[in-house]
């Protein structure tokens, strides 16, 4: 059985995230929610699209086609701990080389699916696992062909 994030669960996750971080734009021109995140004058938005959200380990994980978030170079998958954006992976071996369309958190693992060939510098066929305890990426068996667009 494949786990998926229903529209209702996605809405609830987004609502909880916004409530927990007080991420409410305080001015109509505050398109990046800088004021809501308490870091006025800094861009906390993404450079590129967001396609997926998942909650786990007391953080929000986001995936998409972005190459930067919060002014930091972060490749297509990131985590928000309520204070700062952080990449997944060791320095120089972070993120994935293509868009992330789905994320699920299970135990110590964050599983991402999308259209990519490497995760953290390791060959991965459209699906990969990031282990929180080691801060390293691993391929998920042989992967999937054609992309893991809607499931992980």
C-alpha positions in Angstrom: 0.0 0.0 0.0 1.4 3.4 -0.9 1.2 6.3 1.5 0.0 9.6 0.1 -0.8 13.0 1.4 -4.5 13.6 0.9 -5.6 17.2 0.2 -7.1 17.4 3.6 -3.9 16.2 5.3 -1.9 18.6 3.2 -4.1 21.5 4.3 -3.9 20.4 7.9 0.0 20.2 7.7 0.2 23.6 6.1 -2.2 25.1 8.7 -0.2 23.6 11.6 3.1 24.8 10.0 1.7 28.3 9.6 0.2 28.4 13.1 3.4 27.1 14.7 5.7 29.6 13.0 3.2 32.5 13.1 4.0 32.8 9.4 1.3 35.3 8.5 2.3 38.1 6.2 2.1 41.3 8.2 1.9 43.6 5.2 0.5 43.1 1.7 3.9 43.7 0.2 5.5 41.0 2.4 5.3 38.3 -0.3 8.1 36.2 1.3 6.5 36.1 4.8 9.7 37.6 6.2 7.9 39.4 9.0 6.0 36.3 9.9 9.2 34.3 10.2 10.7 37.0 12.4 13.7 37.7 10.1 12.7 41.0 8.5 14.9 42.0 5.5 15.9 38.5 4.6 14.3 36.4 1.8 12.9 33.2 3.4 11.1 32.2 0.2 12.2 29.6 -2.4 13.7 30.2 -5.7 11.6 27.7 -7.6 8.4 25.8 -7.0 7.3 23.8 -4.0 5.5 20.5 -4.8 5.4 18.6 -1.5 5.2 19.0 2.3 5.7 16.5 5.1 5.8 16.9 8.9 8.1 14.7 11.1 10.9 14.9 13.6 9.4 18.3 14.8 10.3 19.9 11.4 8.6 20.6 8.1 10.1 19.0 5.1 9.6 20.6 1.7 10.3 19.3 -1.8 10.1 20.9 -5.2 12.1 22.3 -8.1 13.8 25.1 -6.1 17.6 25.7 -5.9 17.5 28.1 -3.0 15.4 28.7 0.1 15.8 31.4 2.7 18.7 32.9 0.7 20.7 29.6 1.0 21.6 27.3 -1.9 19.5 24.2 -1.1 18.8 21.7 -3.8 15.1 20.7 -4.1 14.5 19.3 -0.6 14.8 21.2 2.7 13.7 21.3 6.3 12.3 24.1 8.4 12.8 23.6 12.2 10.8 26.7 13.2 13.9 28.9 13.2 15.9 28.3 10.0 15.9 26.4 6.7 18.5 23.6 6.5 19.6 21.2 3.7 19.3 17.5 3.9 22.8 15.8 3.6 26.4 16.5 4.4 28.1 19.6 3.0 28.7 19.2 -0.7 26.4 16.2 -0.8 23.0 17.8 -0.2 19.7 17.5 -2.0 18.8 15.9 -5.3 19.5 16.7 -8.9 15.8 16.9 -10.1 12.4 17.9 -8.8 10.9 16.3 -5.7 7.1 15.6 -6.0 6.5 13.5 -2.9 7.9 13.2 0.6 7.1 10.8 3.5 8.6 10.6 7.0 9.0 7.2 8.5 11.0 6.7 11.7 14.5 8.0 11.1 14.0 8.2 7.4 12.7 10.9 5.0 11.8 9.2 1.7 11.6 11.5 -1.4 10.2 10.7 -4.8 10.5 12.6 -8.0 12.5 12.8 -11.2 16.2 12.6 -10.3 19.2 10.5 -10.8 21.3 11.3 -7.7 20.6 12.1 -4.1 23.4 13.5 -1.9 25.8 12.6 -4.7 24.7 8.9 -4.6 23.1 7.4 -7.7 19.3 7.1 -7.1 16.6 6.2 -9.6 13.8 8.7 -8.8 13.4 7.6 -5.2 15.8 8.0 -2.2 16.1 7.9 1.5 17.7 10.5 3.8 18.6 9.1 7.2 18.3 11.8 9.8 20.7 10.0 12.3 23.6 9.9 9.8 22.7 13.0 7.6 23.3 10.8 4.6 21.4 9.9 1.4 20.8 6.3 0.2 19.2 4.9 -2.9 16.0 2.9 -2.4 16.8 -0.4 -3.9 16.7 -0.2 -7.7 14.4 2.8 -7.7 11.5 3.4 -10.1 11.4 4.1 -13.8 9.6 7.1 -15.2 9.7 9.1 -12.0 8.1 8.8 -8.6 5.7 11.7 -9.1 2.8 11.0 -6.8 3.9 8.3 -4.3 6.5 7.3 -1.8 
